[in-house]
Amino acid sequence: QISDSSAIEQAIDDIIAANPQQLEQFRAGKDKVLGFFVGQVMKAFKGKANPQQVNELLRRKLTDN
């Protein structure tokens, strides 16, 4: 399982940048979009990323951006 924060954060940054529409939906209060982002990150790591860590990092990044 991949727990390398920097690698996961880089993937998250790329995915957020590639999906501005979903980012807007999340900011508009659609929490279900978080699942989309988690899925994209897990896909990028072929399911090997730590899902709990992905969730935490994603929440932080989506609310900070």
PDB file of N, CA, C and O in Angstrom:
ATOM      1  N   GLN A   1       0.845  -1.193   0.000  1.00  0.00           N
ATOM      2  CA  GLN A   1       0.000   0.000   0.000  1.00  0.00           C
ATOM      3  C   GLN A   1       0.882   1.245   0.000  1.00  0.00           C
ATOM      4  O   GLN A   1       1.901   1.289   0.690  1.00  0.00           O
ATOM      5  N   ILE A   2       0.498   2.238  -0.760  1.00  0.00           N
ATOM      6  CA  ILE A   2       1.287   3.463  -0.880  1.00  0.00           C
ATOM      7  C   ILE A   2       0.818   4.475   0.156  1.00  0.00           C
ATOM      8  O   ILE A   2      -0.363   4.816   0.220  1.00  0.00           O
ATOM      9  N   SER A   3       1.767   4.952   0.971  1.00  0.00           N
ATOM     10  CA  SER A   3       1.458   5.953   1.989  1.00  0.00           C
ATOM     11  C   SER A   3       2.364   7.170   1.863  1.00  0.00           C
ATOM     12  O   SER A   3       2.459   7.973   2.791  1.00  0.00           O
ATOM     13  N   ASP A   4       3.026   7.312   0.727  1.00  0.00           N
ATOM     14  CA  ASP A   4       3.936   8.429   0.491  1.00  0.00           C
ATOM     15  C   ASP A   4       3.118   9.703   0.259  1.00  0.00           C
ATOM     16  O   ASP A   4       2.554   9.909  -0.816  1.00  0.00           O
ATOM     17  N   SER A   5       3.064  10.549   1.287  1.00  0.00           N
ATOM     18  CA  SER A   5       2.242  11.761   1.226  1.00  0.00           C
ATOM     19  C   SER A   5       2.560  12.640   0.029  1.00  0.00           C
ATOM     20  O   SER A   5       1.652  13.158  -0.622  1.00  0.00           O
ATOM     21  N   SER A   6       3.844  12.812  -0.267  1.00  0.00           N
ATOM     22  CA  SER A   6       4.202  13.717  -1.364  1.00  0.00           C
ATOM     23  C   SER A   6       3.721  13.180  -2.711  1.00  0.00           C
ATOM     24  O   SER A   6       3.264  13.949  -3.557  1.00  0.00           O
ATOM     25  N   ALA A   7       3.820  11.877  -2.914  1.00  0.00           N
ATOM     26  CA  ALA A   7       3.344  11.282  -4.171  1.00  0.00           C
ATOM     27  C   ALA A   7       1.822  11.409  -4.276  1.00  0.00           C
ATOM     28  O   ALA A   7       1.290  11.736  -5.337  1.00  0.00           O
ATOM     29  N   ILE A   8       1.139  11.150  -3.179  1.00  0.00           N
ATOM     30  CA  ILE A   8      -0.321  11.240  -3.172  1.00  0.00           C
ATOM     31  C   ILE A   8      -0.756  12.693  -3.382  1.00  0.00           C
ATOM     32  O   ILE A   8      -1.684  12.965  -4.145  1.00  0.00           O
ATOM     33  N   GLU A   9      -0.078  13.626  -2.698  1.00  0.00           N
ATOM     34  CA  GLU A   9      -0.422  15.043  -2.851  1.00  0.00           C
ATOM     35  C   GLU A   9      -0.220  15.515  -4.287  1.00  0.00           C
ATOM     36  O   GLU A   9      -1.023  16.290  -4.807  1.00  0.00           O
ATOM     37  N   GLN A  10       0.839  15.054  -4.919  1.00  0.00           N
ATOM     38  CA  GLN A  10       1.098  15.437  -6.313  1.00  0.00           C
ATOM     39  C   GLN A  10      -0.031  14.947  -7.216  1.00  0.00           C
ATOM     40  O   GLN A  10      -0.513  15.679  -8.080  1.00  0.00           O
ATOM     41  N   ALA A  11      -0.444  13.700  -7.003  1.00  0.00           N
ATOM     42  CA  ALA A  11      -1.546  13.141  -7.793  1.00  0.00           C
ATOM     43  C   ALA A  11      -2.829  13.929  -7.543  1.00  0.00           C
ATOM     44  O   ALA A  11      -3.580  14.215  -8.475  1.00  0.00           O
ATOM     45  N   ILE A  12      -3.076  14.277  -6.283  1.00  0.00           N
ATOM     46  CA  ILE A  12      -4.270  15.050  -5.932  1.00  0.00           C
ATOM     47  C   ILE A  12      -4.250  16.406  -6.639  1.00  0.00           C
ATOM     48  O   ILE A  12      -5.257  16.832  -7.205  1.00  0.00           O
ATOM     49  N   ASP A  13      -3.095  17.081  -6.601  1.00  0.00           N
ATOM     50  CA  ASP A  13      -2.977  18.386  -7.269  1.00  0.00           C
ATOM     51  C   ASP A  13      -3.297  18.268  -8.753  1.00  0.00           C
ATOM     52  O   ASP A  13      -4.022  19.091  -9.312  1.00  0.00           O
ATOM     53  N   ASP A  14      -2.747  17.232  -9.383  1.00  0.00           N
ATOM     54  CA  ASP A  14      -2.976  17.020 -10.818  1.00  0.00           C
ATOM     55  C   ASP A  14      -4.457  16.763 -11.106  1.00  0.00           C
ATOM     56  O   ASP A  14      -5.013  17.300 -12.064  1.00  0.00           O
ATOM     57  N   ILE A  15      -5.081  15.947 -10.278  1.00  0.00           N
ATOM     58  CA  ILE A  15      -6.484  15.575 -10.489  1.00  0.00           C
ATOM     59  C   ILE A  15      -7.405  16.769 -10.252  1.00  0.00           C
ATOM     60  O   ILE A  15      -8.365  16.973 -10.996  1.00  0.00           O
ATOM     61  N   ILE A  16      -7.115  17.558  -9.217  1.00  0.00           N
ATOM     62  CA  ILE A  16      -7.916  18.761  -8.960  1.00  0.00           C
ATOM     63  C   ILE A  16      -7.788  19.727 -10.139  1.00  0.00           C
ATOM     64  O   ILE A  16      -8.780  20.290 -10.601  1.00  0.00           O
ATOM     65  N   ALA A  17      -6.563  19.911 -10.616  1.00  0.00           N
ATOM     66  CA  ALA A  17      -6.325  20.824 -11.743  1.00  0.00           C
ATOM     67  C   ALA A  17      -7.043  20.355 -13.007  1.00  0.00           C
ATOM     68  O   ALA A  17      -7.497  21.172 -13.808  1.00  0.00           O
ATOM     69  N   ALA A  18      -7.145  19.040 -13.181  1.00  0.00           N
ATOM     70  CA  ALA A  18      -7.758  18.483 -14.385  1.00  0.00           C
ATOM     71  C   ALA A  18      -9.289  18.444 -14.307  1.00  0.00           C
ATOM     72  O   ALA A  18      -9.953  18.169 -15.307  1.00  0.00           O
ATOM     73  N   ASN A  19      -9.850  18.717 -13.127  1.00  0.00           N
ATOM     74  CA  ASN A  19     -11.298  18.611 -12.940  1.00  0.00           C
ATOM     75  C   ASN A  19     -11.882  19.846 -12.249  1.00  0.00           C
ATOM     76  O   ASN A  19     -12.440  19.739 -11.158  1.00  0.00           O
ATOM     77  N   PRO A  20     -11.755  21.007 -12.875  1.00  0.00           N
ATOM     78  CA  PRO A  20     -12.247  22.241 -12.229  1.00  0.00           C
ATOM     79  C   PRO A  20     -13.758  22.243 -11.989  1.00  0.00           C
ATOM     80  O   PRO A  20     -14.242  22.856 -11.037  1.00  0.00           O
ATOM     81  N   GLN A  21     -14.493  21.554 -12.857  1.00  0.00           N
ATOM     82  CA  GLN A  21     -15.948  21.509 -12.702  1.00  0.00           C
ATOM     83  C   GLN A  21     -16.344  20.786 -11.413  1.00  0.00           C
ATOM     84  O   GLN A  21     -17.222  21.240 -10.677  1.00  0.00           O
ATOM     85  N   GLN A  22     -15.685  19.657 -11.152  1.00  0.00           N
ATOM     86  CA  GLN A  22     -15.976  18.903  -9.940  1.00  0.00           C
ATOM     87  C   GLN A  22     -15.548  19.685  -8.700  1.00  0.00           C
ATOM     88  O   GLN A  22     -16.198  19.617  -7.657  1.00  0.00           O
ATOM     89  N   LEU A  23     -14.445  20.430  -8.824  1.00  0.00           N
ATOM     90  CA  LEU A  23     -13.979  21.257  -7.711  1.00  0.00           C
ATOM     91  C   LEU A  23     -15.040  22.299  -7.359  1.00  0.00           C
ATOM     92  O   LEU A  23     -15.326  22.528  -6.184  1.00  0.00           O
ATOM     93  N   GLU A  24     -15.617  22.924  -8.373  1.00  0.00           N
ATOM     94  CA  GLU A  24     -16.673  23.917  -8.140  1.00  0.00           C
ATOM     95  C   GLU A  24     -17.890  23.272  -7.482  1.00  0.00           C
ATOM     96  O   GLU A  24     -18.501  23.852  -6.585  1.00  0.00           O
ATOM     97  N   GLN A  25     -18.236  22.066  -7.937  1.00  0.00           N
ATOM     98  CA  GLN A  25     -19.380  21.361  -7.350  1.00  0.00           C
ATOM     99  C   GLN A  25     -19.123  21.076  -5.871  1.00  0.00           C
ATOM    100  O   GLN A  25     -20.014  21.235  -5.037  1.00  0.00           O
ATOM    101  N   PHE A  26     -17.898  20.656  -5.554  1.00  0.00           N
ATOM    102  CA  PHE A  26     -17.557  20.369  -4.160  1.00  0.00           C
ATOM    103  C   PHE A  26     -17.691  21.637  -3.322  1.00  0.00           C
ATOM    104  O   PHE A  26     -18.256  21.617  -2.228  1.00  0.00           O
ATOM    105  N   ARG A  27     -17.168  22.729  -3.846  1.00  0.00           N
ATOM    106  CA  ARG A  27     -17.220  24.005  -3.115  1.00  0.00           C
ATOM    107  C   ARG A  27     -18.646  24.532  -2.986  1.00  0.00           C
ATOM    108  O   ARG A  27     -18.952  25.312  -2.084  1.00  0.00           O
ATOM    109  N   ALA A  28     -19.511  24.096  -3.897  1.00  0.00           N
ATOM    110  CA  ALA A  28     -20.917  24.511  -3.844  1.00  0.00           C
ATOM    111  C   ALA A  28     -21.697  23.666  -2.835  1.00  0.00           C
ATOM    112  O   ALA A  28     -22.900  23.856  -2.660  1.00  0.00           O
ATOM    113  N   GLY A  29     -21.011  22.736  -2.175  1.00  0.00           N
ATOM    114  CA  GLY A  29     -21.650  21.952  -1.126  1.00  0.00           C
ATOM    115  C   GLY A  29     -21.975  20.518  -1.488  1.00  0.00           C
ATOM    116  O   GLY A  29     -22.590  19.806  -0.694  1.00  0.00           O
ATOM    117  N   LYS A  30     -21.576  20.081  -2.671  1.00  0.00           N
ATOM    118  CA  LYS A  30     -21.855  18.700  -3.075  1.00  0.00           C
ATOM    119  C   LYS A  30     -20.735  17.785  -2.579  1.00  0.00           C
ATOM    120  O   LYS A  30     -19.760  17.529  -3.285  1.00  0.00           O
ATOM    121  N   ASP A  31     -20.899  17.300  -1.346  1.00  0.00           N
ATOM    122  CA  ASP A  31     -19.868  16.459  -0.727  1.00  0.00           C
ATOM    123  C   ASP A  31     -19.640  15.144  -1.461  1.00  0.00           C
ATOM    124  O   ASP A  31     -18.566  14.552  -1.358  1.00  0.00           O
ATOM    125  N   LYS A  32     -20.644  14.684  -2.200  1.00  0.00           N
ATOM    126  CA  LYS A  32     -20.504  13.409  -2.916  1.00  0.00           C
ATOM    127  C   LYS A  32     -19.383  13.454  -3.949  1.00  0.00           C
ATOM    128  O   LYS A  32     -18.852  12.416  -4.342  1.00  0.00           O
ATOM    129  N   VAL A  33     -19.025  14.664  -4.386  1.00  0.00           N
ATOM    130  CA  VAL A  33     -17.959  14.818  -5.376  1.00  0.00           C
ATOM    131  C   VAL A  33     -16.625  14.356  -4.787  1.00  0.00           C
ATOM    132  O   VAL A  33     -15.712  13.985  -5.524  1.00  0.00           O
ATOM    133  N   LEU A  34     -16.517  14.380  -3.462  1.00  0.00           N
ATOM    134  CA  LEU A  34     -15.296  13.889  -2.813  1.00  0.00           C
ATOM    135  C   LEU A  34     -15.037  12.447  -3.237  1.00  0.00           C
ATOM    136  O   LEU A  34     -13.890  12.064  -3.470  1.00  0.00           O
ATOM    137  N   GLY A  35     -16.088  11.653  -3.337  1.00  0.00           N
ATOM    138  CA  GLY A  35     -15.959  10.265  -3.774  1.00  0.00           C
ATOM    139  C   GLY A  35     -15.375  10.154  -5.174  1.00  0.00           C
ATOM    140  O   GLY A  35     -14.595   9.246  -5.459  1.00  0.00           O
ATOM    141  N   PHE A  36     -15.757  11.083  -6.047  1.00  0.00           N
ATOM    142  CA  PHE A  36     -15.198  11.118  -7.400  1.00  0.00           C
ATOM    143  C   PHE A  36     -13.692  11.321  -7.330  1.00  0.00           C
ATOM    144  O   PHE A  36     -12.926  10.608  -7.978  1.00  0.00           O
ATOM    145  N   PHE A  37     -13.271  12.316  -6.526  1.00  0.00           N
ATOM    146  CA  PHE A  37     -11.842  12.615  -6.412  1.00  0.00           C
ATOM    147  C   PHE A  37     -11.076  11.441  -5.793  1.00  0.00           C
ATOM    148  O   PHE A  37      -9.985  11.097  -6.249  1.00  0.00           O
ATOM    149  N   VAL A  38     -11.653  10.832  -4.756  1.00  0.00           N
ATOM    150  CA  VAL A  38     -11.007   9.665  -4.134  1.00  0.00           C
ATOM    151  C   VAL A  38     -10.834   8.572  -5.182  1.00  0.00           C
ATOM    152  O   VAL A  38      -9.772   7.955  -5.271  1.00  0.00           O
ATOM    153  N   GLY A  39     -11.867   8.334  -5.966  1.00  0.00           N
ATOM    154  CA  GLY A  39     -11.805   7.318  -7.015  1.00  0.00           C
ATOM    155  C   GLY A  39     -10.718   7.596  -8.036  1.00  0.00           C
ATOM    156  O   GLY A  39     -10.012   6.685  -8.466  1.00  0.00           O
ATOM    157  N   GLN A  40     -10.585   8.859  -8.423  1.00  0.00           N
ATOM    158  CA  GLN A  40      -9.561   9.231  -9.399  1.00  0.00           C
ATOM    159  C   GLN A  40      -8.157   9.006  -8.838  1.00  0.00           C
ATOM    160  O   GLN A  40      -7.268   8.523  -9.540  1.00  0.00           O
ATOM    161  N   VAL A  41      -7.968   9.361  -7.570  1.00  0.00           N
ATOM    162  CA  VAL A  41      -6.651   9.168  -6.943  1.00  0.00           C
ATOM    163  C   VAL A  41      -6.349   7.677  -6.824  1.00  0.00           C
ATOM    164  O   VAL A  41      -5.235   7.242  -7.119  1.00  0.00           O
ATOM    165  N   MET A  42      -7.337   6.892  -6.393  1.00  0.00           N
ATOM    166  CA  MET A  42      -7.129   5.447  -6.252  1.00  0.00           C
ATOM    167  C   MET A  42      -6.813   4.827  -7.618  1.00  0.00           C
ATOM    168  O   MET A  42      -5.979   3.927  -7.723  1.00  0.00           O
ATOM    169  N   LYS A  43      -7.488   5.317  -8.653  1.00  0.00           N
ATOM    170  CA  LYS A  43      -7.235   4.823 -10.006  1.00  0.00           C
ATOM    171  C   LYS A  43      -5.799   5.149 -10.428  1.00  0.00           C
ATOM    172  O   LYS A  43      -5.122   4.328 -11.047  1.00  0.00           O
ATOM    173  N   ALA A  44      -5.348   6.352 -10.087  1.00  0.00           N
ATOM    174  CA  ALA A  44      -3.987   6.768 -10.445  1.00  0.00           C
ATOM    175  C   ALA A  44      -2.942   5.858  -9.795  1.00  0.00           C
ATOM    176  O   ALA A  44      -1.870   5.629 -10.354  1.00  0.00           O
ATOM    177  N   PHE A  45      -3.269   5.343  -8.608  1.00  0.00           N
ATOM    178  CA  PHE A  45      -2.333   4.463  -7.896  1.00  0.00           C
ATOM    179  C   PHE A  45      -2.726   2.993  -8.021  1.00  0.00           C
ATOM    180  O   PHE A  45      -2.246   2.142  -7.272  1.00  0.00           O
ATOM    181  N   LYS A  46      -3.602   2.713  -8.977  1.00  0.00           N
ATOM    182  CA  LYS A  46      -4.063   1.339  -9.221  1.00  0.00           C
ATOM    183  C   LYS A  46      -4.579   0.679  -7.935  1.00  0.00           C
ATOM    184  O   LYS A  46      -4.342  -0.504  -7.694  1.00  0.00           O
ATOM    185  N   GLY A  47      -5.285   1.461  -7.122  1.00  0.00           N
ATOM    186  CA  GLY A  47      -5.897   0.947  -5.901  1.00  0.00           C
ATOM    187  C   GLY A  47      -4.935   0.711  -4.756  1.00  0.00           C
ATOM    188  O   GLY A  47      -5.329   0.166  -3.725  1.00  0.00           O
ATOM    189  N   LYS A  48      -3.681   1.108  -4.913  1.00  0.00           N
ATOM    190  CA  LYS A  48      -2.682   0.798  -3.890  1.00  0.00           C
ATOM    191  C   LYS A  48      -2.447   1.924  -2.881  1.00  0.00           C
ATOM    192  O   LYS A  48      -1.689   1.746  -1.928  1.00  0.00           O
ATOM    193  N   ALA A  49      -3.085   3.075  -3.079  1.00  0.00           N
ATOM    194  CA  ALA A  49      -2.910   4.183  -2.135  1.00  0.00           C
ATOM    195  C   ALA A  49      -3.738   3.916  -0.880  1.00  0.00           C
ATOM    196  O   ALA A  49      -4.770   3.247  -0.935  1.00  0.00           O
ATOM    197  N   ASN A  50      -3.276   4.443   0.238  1.00  0.00           N
ATOM    198  CA  ASN A  50      -3.992   4.313   1.501  1.00  0.00           C
ATOM    199  C   ASN A  50      -5.257   5.182   1.431  1.00  0.00           C
ATOM    200  O   ASN A  50      -5.154   6.408   1.409  1.00  0.00           O
ATOM    201  N   PRO A  51      -6.447   4.567   1.396  1.00  0.00           N
ATOM    202  CA  PRO A  51      -7.678   5.332   1.185  1.00  0.00           C
ATOM    203  C   PRO A  51      -7.955   6.364   2.277  1.00  0.00           C
ATOM    204  O   PRO A  51      -8.466   7.448   1.996  1.00  0.00           O
ATOM    205  N   GLN A  52      -7.620   6.029   3.512  1.00  0.00           N
ATOM    206  CA  GLN A  52      -7.846   6.969   4.613  1.00  0.00           C
ATOM    207  C   GLN A  52      -6.967   8.210   4.432  1.00  0.00           C
ATOM    208  O   GLN A  52      -7.414   9.339   4.630  1.00  0.00           O
ATOM    209  N   GLN A  53      -5.724   7.977   4.056  1.00  0.00           N
ATOM    210  CA  GLN A  53      -4.792   9.076   3.829  1.00  0.00           C
ATOM    211  C   GLN A  53      -5.236   9.913   2.625  1.00  0.00           C
ATOM    212  O   GLN A  53      -5.174  11.142   2.660  1.00  0.00           O
ATOM    213  N   VAL A  54      -5.679   9.246   1.573  1.00  0.00           N
ATOM    214  CA  VAL A  54      -6.172   9.943   0.381  1.00  0.00           C
ATOM    215  C   VAL A  54      -7.343  10.852   0.770  1.00  0.00           C
ATOM    216  O   VAL A  54      -7.403  12.010   0.355  1.00  0.00           O
ATOM    217  N   ASN A  55      -8.261  10.323   1.561  1.00  0.00           N
ATOM    218  CA  ASN A  55      -9.415  11.087   2.023  1.00  0.00           C
ATOM    219  C   ASN A  55      -9.008  12.332   2.794  1.00  0.00           C
ATOM    220  O   ASN A  55      -9.508  13.424   2.527  1.00  0.00           O
ATOM    221  N   GLU A  56      -8.098  12.167   3.754  1.00  0.00           N
ATOM    222  CA  GLU A  56      -7.653  13.288   4.584  1.00  0.00           C
ATOM    223  C   GLU A  56      -6.970  14.358   3.739  1.00  0.00           C
ATOM    224  O   GLU A  56      -7.279  15.544   3.855  1.00  0.00           O
ATOM    225  N   LEU A  57      -6.033  13.925   2.881  1.00  0.00           N
ATOM    226  CA  LEU A  57      -5.294  14.879   2.054  1.00  0.00           C
ATOM    227  C   LEU A  57      -6.224  15.597   1.077  1.00  0.00           C
ATOM    228  O   LEU A  57      -6.090  16.799   0.847  1.00  0.00           O
ATOM    229  N   LEU A  58      -7.157  14.852   0.512  1.00  0.00           N
ATOM    230  CA  LEU A  58      -8.110  15.452  -0.429  1.00  0.00           C
ATOM    231  C   LEU A  58      -8.966  16.509   0.252  1.00  0.00           C
ATOM    232  O   LEU A  58      -9.128  17.613  -0.269  1.00  0.00           O
ATOM    233  N   ARG A  59      -9.511  16.173   1.411  1.00  0.00           N
ATOM    234  CA  ARG A  59     -10.346  17.137   2.149  1.00  0.00           C
ATOM    235  C   ARG A  59      -9.571  18.418   2.420  1.00  0.00           C
ATOM    236  O   ARG A  59     -10.077  19.524   2.231  1.00  0.00           O
ATOM    237  N   ARG A  60      -8.324  18.244   2.870  1.00  0.00           N
ATOM    238  CA  ARG A  60      -7.488  19.402   3.181  1.00  0.00           C
ATOM    239  C   ARG A  60      -7.261  20.252   1.924  1.00  0.00           C
ATOM    240  O   ARG A  60      -7.413  21.473   1.950  1.00  0.00           O
ATOM    241  N   LYS A  61      -6.897  19.586   0.832  1.00  0.00           N
ATOM    242  CA  LYS A  61      -6.590  20.309  -0.412  1.00  0.00           C
ATOM    243  C   LYS A  61      -7.834  20.975  -1.003  1.00  0.00           C
ATOM    244  O   LYS A  61      -7.767  22.109  -1.478  1.00  0.00           O
ATOM    245  N   LEU A  62      -8.957  20.278  -0.975  1.00  0.00           N
ATOM    246  CA  LEU A  62     -10.178  20.824  -1.572  1.00  0.00           C
ATOM    247  C   LEU A  62     -10.701  22.025  -0.793  1.00  0.00           C
ATOM    248  O   LEU A  62     -11.286  22.936  -1.380  1.00  0.00           O
ATOM    249  N   THR A  63     -10.497  22.036   0.514  1.00  0.00           N
ATOM    250  CA  THR A  63     -10.986  23.164   1.307  1.00  0.00           C
ATOM    251  C   THR A  63      -9.972  24.301   1.339  1.00  0.00           C
ATOM    252  O   THR A  63     -10.347  25.445   1.593  1.00  0.00           O
ATOM    253  N   ASP A  64      -8.699  24.014   1.088  1.00  0.00           N
ATOM    254  CA  ASP A  64      -7.652  25.046   1.092  1.00  0.00           C
ATOM    255  C   ASP A  64      -7.574  25.812  -0.214  1.00  0.00           C
ATOM    256  O   ASP A  64      -7.332  27.019  -0.219  1.00  0.00           O
ATOM    257  N   ASN A  65      -7.777  25.112  -1.324  1.00  0.00           N
ATOM    258  CA  ASN A  65      -7.554  25.736  -2.647  1.00  0.00           C
ATOM    259  C   ASN A  65      -8.353  27.001  -2.857  1.00  0.00           C
ATOM    260  O   ASN A  65      -8.261  27.621  -3.917  1.00  0.00           O
TER     261      ASN A  65
END
